[in-house]
Amino acid sequence: MTTVSHPTTERTATAPGSGGPAVLELRDAGLSYGSRALWSHLDLDLAPGEFVAVLGPNGAGKTSLLRTVLGQQRLTSGTMSFLGQPVRRGHRKIGYIPQQRLMDAGTPLRARDMIAQGVTGSRWGIKPASRAERSRVDRILDEVGATAFADAPVAELSGGEQQRTRVGQAIAADPALLLCDEPLISLDLRHQRGVTELIDRQRRQQDAAVLFVTHDVNPILDVVDRVLYIAGGRFRIGSPDEVLRTDVLSDLYGTPVDVVRTMGRIVIVGANDAHDHHCDADPNAATPDDGRI
Amino acid sequence: MDIWSQVFSFQDYGELVVLVQNSIWAGAVLGIVGGLIGPFVVARNMPFAVHGISELSFAGASASLLLGVNVVTGSLVGSVIAALLIGLLGSRARDRNSIIAVLMPFGLGLGILCLALYKGRAANKFGLLTGQIVSVDNPQLTLLVVVAAIVVVTLLVIWRPLMFSSVDPDVAAAAGVPVRTLALVFMLVLGLATAVSVQIVGALLVLSLLVTPAAAALRLSSHPVVVPVLSTVFAVVSVVGGILLALGGGLPISPYVTTISFVIWVVCRIVGGRKDKRGRDRIVRRDQRDGGAPRLQADDADHRSAAGRKEGATA
């Protein structure tokens, strides 16, 4: 399998964030379906407080990477550990923010209860939440700006409100790692910014590491520490400036692509034929008038 | 007014109530079971599974009628087998529905075969499908109460993780909730609850006990405590009320139970409809206050279906 000798391996040792032992450690990790390798020989140390974006075309294995961290899929090679332990199926210290999926009408929860699930959702029995836990829920409602609709049924909330509530649910457990799987998709720009700010604040204040899968780096460009770009069975890791470059991505794709920086945004041109990326039809992805300058 | 007096007859009512007090107790217990499990059935989108399980429960009951063994045991066996099959083979929603659709007619056919071969009283046969008010004897009541207690205690123990994994399986799994184990335990409990409900309302009408009260409660509230409480009250009122009304006439109990539970649902729907409108108004007000752009409805719908497919593939 082809592996890119990534120029920035040494960064793994001195990753941004507050230091301390890595939250997530991948050593020579690989994942393949049959004979098709999604990625291999992947070394990644995610430090506390570090924000890593996982980029790449559809089918490159971005979501599969998250699934391996969640223990829903096994690595074909190499090892992965979370907080020094081998990964297992889910973990109390992992906060997961999925793609927006509107809650069904008839979900017997209010916004407040959804956030409470982050605190007490995995507890057995029906012992009511303690006073401290209830006030924690109130505090998080306030933090994510959900106090106004705290007692509204979640199915009645707008998409942006639901997604803010989900972020609240994820950070309520005070996670060491926030796994985000396209959490901004289908949100308008105002809510994209809001959700990004919430995630960024959580990792700065609580030292949570963030692994953020997205097809569009632009909404999170100013908070990202490192980028893991996966394409065609190969990958590059480094700061956005080191990875999101014409020469690096052309090499990765094996075909000429142009990385254009315009108005503070990064647009990748030429790679559209092989996959959908920043310039695809997603209405939120590459609108030039989003005011992000 | 002949039909009327047949439908509602209260002659010798006091003596009858004493005669069937076991049935009334059984009904109250079943109401609690149905009311508590209902919100999960709705949240997990499993009403069809309930229907499928009840048909296999019917098969088990008719087989035991034919073989001359305990009918409750038979329907328990049928239910649990069906529930486990559905739980093991149908972890994805789409698979689940087709598996239920395969099992259900098979169970119903098997049941009809057993009933056709059975030479006993015809009322027994009919009762399995549409419910009966046969005086529940003491051992039978004990069995019902024990099974119901197992269901209720299990539900209370797994309540929070089960609700978490019912409304948001991916997120719950990420947080370490044993989603798959809970799904199987829930199917087992649902099998037991269905089997005991079949005894009173009959295989065809179990939904009126396990789904309708919860659906009605959800029209009124989304509060995680209010919903199960309301749903339990509705279910108990339906069953006990149905038994009390059915006492005098010689008719099956089920039309009374289903009608009461249906009327409750209609009332809740009308009251809840007003609430829906208030909710929409609140969203509009919030959006205006936040100064945001209007929501992209079409876009939301697109992503919803895409996410639904994705969920189906990963569940």
Chai-1 contact restraints between the chains, C-beta under 6 A:
chainA,res_idxA,chainB,res_idxB,connection_type,confidence,min_distance_angstrom,max_distance_angstrom,comment,restraint_id
A,L70,B,A174,contact,1.0,0.0,6.0,A-B,restraint_1
A,G90,B,A173,contact,1.0,0.0,6.0,A-B,restraint_2
A,G90,B,A174,contact,1.0,0.0,6.0,A-B,restraint_3
A,G90,B,A175,contact,1.0,0.0,6.0,A-B,restraint_4
A,G90,B,G176,contact,1.0,0.0,6.0,A-B,restraint_5
A,H91,B,G176,contact,1.0,0.0,6.0,A-B,restraint_6
A,R92,B,G176,contact,1.0,0.0,6.0,A-B,restraint_7
A,I94,B,A174,contact,1.0,0.0,6.0,A-B,restraint_8
A,Y96,B,V171,contact,1.0,0.0,6.0,A-B,restraint_9
A,Y96,B,A174,contact,1.0,0.0,6.0,A-B,restraint_10
A,P98,B,D170,contact,1.0,0.0,6.0,A-B,restraint_11
A,Q99,B,A307,contact,1.0,0.0,6.0,A-B,restraint_12
A,R101,B,A307,contact,1.0,0.0,6.0,A-B,restraint_13
A,L102,B,R304,contact,1.0,0.0,6.0,A-B,restraint_14
A,G106,B,V42,contact,1.0,0.0,6.0,A-B,restraint_15
A,G106,B,L218,contact,1.0,0.0,6.0,A-B,restraint_16
A,T107,B,V167,contact,1.0,0.0,6.0,A-B,restraint_17
A,P108,B,P39,contact,1.0,0.0,6.0,A-B,restraint_18
A,P108,B,S222,contact,1.0,0.0,6.0,A-B,restraint_19
A,P108,B,P224,contact,1.0,0.0,6.0,A-B,restraint_20
A,P108,B,V227,contact,1.0,0.0,6.0,A-B,restraint_21
A,R110,B,S222,contact,1.0,0.0,6.0,A-B,restraint_22
A,D113,B,P224,contact,1.0,0.0,6.0,A-B,restraint_23
A,Q117,B,F164,contact,1.0,0.0,6.0,A-B,restraint_24
A,G121,B,R160,contact,1.0,0.0,6.0,A-B,restraint_25
A,G121,B,F164,contact,1.0,0.0,6.0,A-B,restraint_26
A,S122,B,P161,contact,1.0,0.0,6.0,A-B,restraint_27
A,S122,B,A175,contact,1.0,0.0,6.0,A-B,restraint_28
A,S122,B,V177,contact,1.0,0.0,6.0,A-B,restraint_29
A,R123,B,R160,contact,1.0,0.0,6.0,A-B,restraint_30
A,W124,B,V157,contact,1.0,0.0,6.0,A-B,restraint_31
A,G125,B,V157,contact,1.0,0.0,6.0,A-B,restraint_32
A,I126,B,L156,contact,1.0,0.0,6.0,A-B,restraint_33
A,I126,B,W159,contact,1.0,0.0,6.0,A-B,restraint_34
A,P153,B,S222,contact,1.0,0.0,6.0,A-B,restraint_35
A,E156,B,G279,contact,1.0,0.0,6.0,A-B,restraint_36
A,S158,B,I283,contact,1.0,0.0,6.0,A-B,restraint_37
A,S158,B,R295,contact,1.0,0.0,6.0,A-B,restraint_38
A,G159,B,D300,contact,1.0,0.0,6.0,A-B,restraint_39
A,S186,B,D299,contact,1.0,0.0,6.0,A-B,restraint_40
A,S186,B,H303,contact,1.0,0.0,6.0,A-B,restraint_41
A,D188,B,A293,contact,1.0,0.0,6.0,A-B,restraint_42
A,R190,B,G292,contact,1.0,0.0,6.0,A-B,restraint_43
